[in-house]
Amino acid sequence: MKGELGQDNITPTDNSSEERVKKDFSGFLGSLKKFFEELLDIRNNTDQEATKESIINDIPFKGHTSWILVCSIFIASIGLNANSTAVVIGAMLISPLMGPILGIGMSVAINDIDTLRRSLKNFAVMVILSIITAFLFFKIFPLRDESSELLARTAPDIRDVLIAFFGGTALVIARAKKGTIASVIFGVAIATALMPPLCTVGFGLAKGNIDYALGALYLFTINTIFIALATFIVLKILKFPMVKYANSKRRKRIAQIASIFAILVMIPAGKTFYDVLQESNFRNQANNFITEEVKTYQFAGGGFLLDKYSVVEYNKGENPFIELVFMGDEAIPKNIQETWRTKMQSYSKLKDANLIIMGGENSESEDKFNYVSELYESKKQEIASKEQQIEVLEKEIERLSKFAYNEVPFEEISKEVKINYGEVEELGFGNEIITNFKKTDTIPIFLVKWDKNLSSAQKKKQTEKLNEWLKVRMKNDKVEVKDQG
């Protein structure tokens, strides 16, 4: 009986504890939700009228704004040509490119057909004026080298799309805030996505390279679409009021036009995003495949992969390929090539890609040097300056020197020889080429000069000992050591 009474006394206490815990947890979740709502909510601090007025005021391109645009395009062109990020940023800070694009996004979001017309007209003026300015700069001034900054704007990738979208989002949110954030933020947030491609279009036209011009114009177009799309989405989230028309039929027709325009903009935007994402995934998997499968291959001789000249080409999903360029004294065995092709099937984006193997075959030393020379010439246009050309040549010479001397680490060997053979005064190295007119062979020759105090017998013994050690050290039975007295 007492036990039952005891249980009756305990149960209400347990239930109340559970209810208290649940209540506390529910209160915690409520507080957390309220915290994030206050942290992320932008509606309460939005000035809709001031935002609309500021965007509309920035749409026209005339007078002061036109000259500012011309100057900023000139500065950006100089910065891109000189590969100077600092100069390009300086151009961004004064660039007035964003007005018409924000106007397009806003007019579609609020159903304002008149603002849409003005925005499209001024957008066309902006593009034409920018391209003409960049074209004249690259046509008149003798600065014609392709820089890496310019070449990077000839084809879009997933990063460009994301920069445009999130930059546009940040810009519109900043515009909508009461007590607008400094205009410098607007330029830095977006100009990177717009100015460089327009400058590159002018560069491509000035050089007569239509591929450059079209690639950069395509990049500029998708950036524009995503910035306008970001503006449209943000203003819809902020519930900007729709423009009212006295004629209900006109209002309905304009709403339909705006909706159709928005859909037409979003379809290519979505398609572009998908295509660029697919290419980005393809390139990432291709690089992983090369790193994990190809670079782990061990050459029996002195072969190596020419990373710089290997090509990964997506081709918009049609006939994609990976071209690997090798150099060395041996061909890549057929079974190894087939193994690589089989392993490519385990990568979802590489299943339809073709693997092309270049080089890695037996050839004369002179042919190999000529081959690298041809590769360099074919890639010379991608090198931005004379300093970079020199740097590339020096790296190639350093790498090829190892190959030319049977990959002899002479500096390391000379240190080891001095430690093990203290009587050595001088050590030299060279390759001796011998032929019997049927076969040509290369013999690594070490020239050694011993201490004068050693007798002839001692020198001979030490020379034989050093010769045997070098054969083991270099894993080459052809090594010879010659006493220079």
C-alpha positions, 0 to 999 in steps of 0.5 A: 500500500505504501509502495503504491502511495509512493508511486502515486507521489513520484509520478506527478513529479516526473511528469512535471519535470518532463513538461518543464524540460519540453517547455524550456526546449520549446522556448529555446527553439523559439528564441533561436528562431526569433534570433535568426529572423532578426539577424536575416530579416531585411524587410523591416529596414528597407526603404522601398521608395528611396530604392526605386528612386535611386535605381531609376536615377542611375538608369540614364547614360548621358553627360557626366555618367557617359564620360565616367564610363569611358574613363573607367573602361580606359583604366580597366583596359590598361589594367587588364593589358598590364595584368594589374589587379590593382588598376582594375579595382581602381576602375571598378570604384568609378564604374557606373555600369550597374544602373540599367541592369538593376533597372531591368531587374526592378522593372520586371519585378514591379511590372513597370514597362516604361522603366523596362524600355528606358533600361533596355535602351540605356543598357544598349548604349552602355554596351556599345559605348564600352566596347567602342572605348575598349576597341579604340584603346587596343587599336590605337595603343601598341599594347597588344599582348594577351594577358592572363587577365584578358584570356580569363574573360574569354570563356565563362565558368561556374565561378563567374556565374556565382560572382554575378548572382551573389554580387547582384544580390548583395548590391540590391540588398545594399541599395534597399537598406535605409541610409544606403551603404556607401556607393563604393560597395556597389562598384566592388560588389559587381564591376568585376563581373561586367567591366573585364568582359566588355574590355575583352570584347573590344580587345578581341575586335581590335585584334581581329580575334572573333572567338575572343570577342564572342566568348567575352560577350557571352560571359558579359551576357550571362553575368548581366542576366544573373545580376538582373535575375538577382535583382528580380528575386530580391525585390520580390522577396522584399514585396515591392509594390506592383505599378498600378495602371488605370486601365485594367486591361493594360495592367494585365497585358503589361503583367503578362509581358513582364512575366514572359520576359522574366521567363525568357531571361530565366530559361537561358540563365538556368541553361547556362548555369547547368552547362557551366556546372557540367563543364566545371564538374568535368574539369574537376574529375579530369584533374582528379583522374590525372592526379590519382591515376596517371601521375602515379604511373612509374616510368622504367626510364626517364619519362614524365608527364608534361603537365603544362601541355596536357589538355582537358577539353569539354567541347560543350559535352560533344566529343570531350577529350583528355590529351596527355603529353608525355616525354621520355625514352619509352612509349606508354604500354597499350595495357596501361593506356587501356587501364586508364581508359577503363578507370575513366569509366568510374568517373561519372563525367568522364564516361564519354570522354576520349583519352589521347596519349601523345609522346612518351616514345623512343626518339632522338634527344634533338627531336625531344628538344624540338618537340618542346620548342614547338610546344612553347611556340604554340603556347607563346600567345598565352604568355603575358609578358617577356618576363613570363616568357623567360620564366617559362624557358628557364623552367623548361631548360631546368627540366630538360637538363635533367633529362639530357644528363640522364637525370643525374643529380650532379650537385647531390652526388658531388656532395656525397663523393666529397664526404665518402672520398675526401681525397677528391679535389675536383669532380666533373661530369659529361655524356659521351655519345658513341656509335658503331653506325648501327646503334648510338649510345650515351655513356655517363662519364665522371672525371675525377682529380685526386689529391697529388699525395696519393700514389698511382696505385692508390688513385687506381684503386680509389677510381675503381671503388668510386666507379662501382659506387657510382654504378650502384648510386645511379643504378646504371652499369654504363657509368665510367670514372676517368682519372684526370691525374 
